[in-house]
Amino acid sequence: MTDQPTPDPTPAATPAGTIDDATLKAAFNAFKKRYKIQKLDRESRLGGHRPTSAGLNAVGFGIQPPNQFPLAAFQALAKQGRIKDLGAGFFAMV
């Protein structure tokens, strides 16, 4: 029996309030860039086979957030209302 403190059982689970503003801002910017690229990719496929087609708007899709940032950062952004949590690790722009 030692008098050492017990380690925290869930060190990876950080509350959304502990993520600093700089990380949230960088995570949101990275998410916006990835979302924009995915949207353009989807829209280019919806227009048909001609390269000069007008395409269609890609609506109602979600993406997995960039893995350079913790998932808790994107959950915090969803709680702030900046992005929408679709569940199963997918998020969408509001």
N, C-alpha and C positions, 0 to 999 in steps of 0.2 A: 504494500500500500504506500504509494507516494502521494505527495501533496501537489502534483502537477495539475494544471487546469485541463479539462477535457477539451479536445479540439472541436471546432464547429462542425456539425455533421453535414452541412450543405454549404461548403465554401463557394461553389460555383453559382449558386442561386443568390444573385444580388438583387436587392429591391430596386425598383425602377427609379426611386428618388436618389440613389447614390451615384448615378451616372452624371458626369459633369456636362455643362452646356456645350463645351467645345466638341466633345465626343458626339453628342446628339446632333449638332450642326453638321459635322463631317459625315455622320451616318446618313442623315437626311439628304445631303448633297449627293452622296454616292448612290443612294436609292433612286433619287430623281434621274441621275444619269443612266443607270441600268434600266429603269422603267421606260425612259425615252427611247433607248436603243431597242428594247423588246417591242415597244409599240410600233416603231418604224418597221421593224422586221415583220411583224404581223400584218401591218397595213400593206406592205409590198406583196404579200402572198394573197391577199384578198381580192386584188384587182383583176385577176385573170392572167392570161399568158403573155399579153403584150407588154413590153417594157415601158410604153408610153401611156398605159392606162391610168386613170385617175385614182384607182384604188378605193378602198372603203375605210371607214373609221373603225379602228379596233376598240371595242368597248367591252367592259365587263371581264377583264382578265386580271390575274394577280401573278406576282413573281416571287421567287425566293429572294430574300434580301442578300446583299453582299456579305460574304463570310469573313470579311476583314474586321467586322464589328460584332459585338456580342448580340445575341438575340434579345436580350433585355433592353438594349437601346431602341430596337424597333418596336418592342412592346410599349416602351415609354412614349415613343412618338405616336403610337396608336391611341394611348390614353390621352395624349394632348389633342388628338383629333387631326393631326397632320397627315397621317396615313390611316388606312383601314386594315384591320386584322381580319383576314378571311379564314383563318384556322389552318391547321396542318402545316404551319410554317410559311404560309403565303400571305403577302400583303399587297395592297393596291393603293393608288393615289386617290385622294378624296375629291 
